Amino acid sequence: MLEWITTIGVLVTVVGFGCWLFIYSFKLAIDPEDAYRVDPVPKESDEWHQ
């Protein structure tokens, strides 16, 4: 019985973390301002390419 409880607990933890990671990535994709703060691109590099 303990094996089933451990297996279900690990499964719920892994699925929960996967869902959290998916939702977090989706929120970053919707709101690019957050992504800009996480990985800022210097303005000089934009001007250099133009």
CORQUITA-V894226 format. One record per helix or strand of 2 or more residues. SS is the DSSP state (A for helix, B for strand). FROM is the first residue (numbers start at 1). TO is the last residue. If there is no record, write none. Layout:
# CORQUITA-V894226
SS_FROM_TO + SS_FROM_TO
This chain:
# CORQUITA-V894226
A_2_30 + A_32_38 + A_43_49
